[in-house]
Amino acid sequence: QVQLVESGGGLVQTGGSLRLSCAASGSIFSINAMGWYRQAPGKQRELVADMTSNGRANYADSVKGRFTISRDNAKNTVYLQMNSLKPEDTAVYYCNFQRWPDYVYWGQGTQVTVSS
């Protein structure tokens, strides 16, 4: 099992920045990918950014150039730096770790609210 705990969400004005953190514990061997998803009210959960074990990052078009995913292997932590935030970025953000092909782990989510 893998336990994921997100932190860093909050309320920010349009154009502001936040950094989300996801601390992992448990059986974190052989993790193939880690990433961030978000879910706004009334919408489906969507990929924001992810990173494979070899460091290749992938971003949703809506956040390219504004968000950056990174990781600290020594701390078993993955980050999402969010800059130039917009009201449409408002959502619950979830951390996700994957051990292919069968295991997907989710955090409890952290709320990000961007005021206009």
N, C-alpha and C positions, 0 to 999 in steps of 0.2 A: 504494500500500500504506500501511496504517496500523499502527504498532507501539504496543502498549499494555503498560505495565509497572505492575503493582499492587504496593502495599506497605501495611504497617500492620497486617497480621494478627498473631495471636498467641494466647496463652492468657490468659483473664480469668475471674474469678469471676462467678457469677450476680449480676446487678445492676450490673456494671461497664460500662465504656464503651471503645470503640475507634473510631479514625477510619481508614478505608481511603482510600488515594489511588490514582489511576490517571493516570499521565502518558502523554500521547499524543505521537507524533512521526510524521513522514512526510507523506503526502498527506492532511492533515486538513481540506481544504476541503470545503464543502458537506456537512458532517455533519448529518444530520437529527435524530438522537437519540443519546443516550448513557445508559448505565445500568449497573446491577449485578444480577447473577444469582448464585444459589448452588446448590450441589449437595451434599447430604448422602449418606453411604454408603447404597447400595441404593435411592436415590431419583432421580427425574428432576431435571434442572436446572430451576430456577424463577426467575421474575422477582422481584426484591426491590424495586427502584425504578428508574424511568427518568425522563429529562427530555428534552423536545423542544428544538429549537434556539431556540424562542421562550420557553423558560423554564418551560413547563408541566410539573409533576412528577406522577408517578403512583406509588403505593405498593401493595404487597401488603397485604391486610388484616392479616396477621399481624405486620406491622412498623409500621403506622400509629401515629403518636404517639410512636414510640421511635426511628425512623431518619429521617435527613434527607439528601437528596441535594443537592449543590451543585456549582458549577463555578467555575473561575477561568480565564477565556478568555485572559488574558495569559500564563498558565503552561501552557495547554493541558492542564489537569488537572481531573478530576472527583473528587469526594469522596463518601464515605458515612460520616456520623457515626452511630454506633450506640450508643444509650444503653439502660439497663435491660435488658441482655442476659440471655438465658435459655439453658438448655442446648439447647433445640430450635433455637437459632440456629447451633449448631455445623455448619459446612459449609466447603467450599472456595468462596470468593467470586470471581467472575469479572467483570471489566470488559468492557463491550460498547459498541462504536460502530457506528452504522448509517448507511449512505448509501443511501437508498431509490432504486429498489426492490431493487437486486440485491446490495449489498455489506454484509456483516456482519463485523466484526472482533472478535476476542476476545483478552484477555490470557491469561497463563499460569495465573492463579489465585493466591490467597493463602488460607492456612488460618486459620480462626477457630475456636477451641475455647473453649467456655464450660463451666466446671466447676460442679458443683452443691454 
